[in-house]
């Protein structure tokens, strides 16, 4: 085995047994299969088996399982071994194996190694290692976290302050190389909040150009943590900031003010009319608190406004199903399909299937799926098989998927494992296809340009 091949298979989940199916093998009592495959280059089997052995106190055997993978220098194997060692109380050994990779120059090793040091009484050393890399956003984040443990907040703050230009604001997250101004501001605000200087942290975060990252608004979270509800309300309603609105609504719901949370969403909707994400959050809130009719009405309005938007229709369909109103869900979909005046493509049609099954049974849903113009495709087979398996008809699901086994390999293998047909499942998962055509080693002359 080599690191490149391990990395390719782990990233693409192709030609290997993926982690969810390794877990399924263990759940179905096939630990012997996992053990054997762990020794045959199946990384996810090796990792799961090492954890099983470690849990049984067989730590030396667990490390032997990971040994061949560690020998390749592949980083996920290093981190897995380090995490196991740390969990067993052998932090010194974990630190050593990550130190070796760090000194070899692995780009991800420094962050992992320094966080590990900080967790085990060596935060000062970790902080010193990170200081030269304060311009790297990932390492700057680690620096701030380590600084809190090491008692070096003021030094971290000085490093960050020096990286916040007074007269520049990024137009996007990739504007600046290295540590951009908005990230530096956010990290500095983290330090100030940790020091109890909440007003300074709030003032800093109000300077950001980009307020939300990955669906989180740091200022909204900070205000919520410190119970500054009216400030959060004012901030959320300015320009209808979606993530801040949702954070305030969650806070109000946690405090038992469901009516206030609903009102917050409704008021925000006036600022950002037609915003489907906030509408979906409102519908979920309503459904959680027994207001199913109102929840369906909210998503129906979104479906009317965004006819053909598949995720909105899917949310509406699931809501109708959860509320025990599948017939109403189908009626909504029929009405929306009629407005489009065109055939319903599979990506919109498939969400009908659970509703049809709830109304007329699985056989009716399967029949309608097969009658669809795309009903014989590999992607339709996946939905049909899911219906059958959900009804306990796993053998039929397997038969459906075997017609497209290479395109639905994970689903097919999962059902085969459920049926105890593990050898067939492994054959499906580990199939790598025919080798590529040989490439001539001699240069072939051509007058054509290479583009």
HUPEUR-V297328 format. One record per pair of residues at least 24 apart in sequence whose C-alpha atoms are under 7 Angstrom apart, sorted by the first residue. I is the first residue (numbers start at 1). J is the second residue. Records with the same first field share a line. If there is no record, write none. Layout:
I: J / J
//
This chain:
1: 41
2: 72
3: 72 / 73 / 74
15: 429 / 430 / 431 / 432
16: 42 / 429 / 430
17: 42 / 44 / 429
18: 44
19: 44
21: 414
25: 417
39: 65
111: 139 / 142
115: 142 / 146
118: 146 / 149
123: 149 / 150
124: 150
135: 178 / 179
136: 178 / 179
137: 178 / 179
141: 187
144: 187 / 191
153: 191
157: 188 / 191
160: 184 / 188
169: 209
170: 209
182: 208 / 209 / 210
215: 243
216: 243
217: 243 / 244
220: 244 / 247
221: 247
224: 251
237: 268
239: 271
240: 268 / 271 / 272
242: 278
274: 302
276: 302
292: 323
296: 320
307: 336
310: 348
314: 351
317: 351
321: 355
326: 355 / 358 / 359
327: 359
330: 355
346: 374
362: 387
378: 404 / 407
382: 408
//
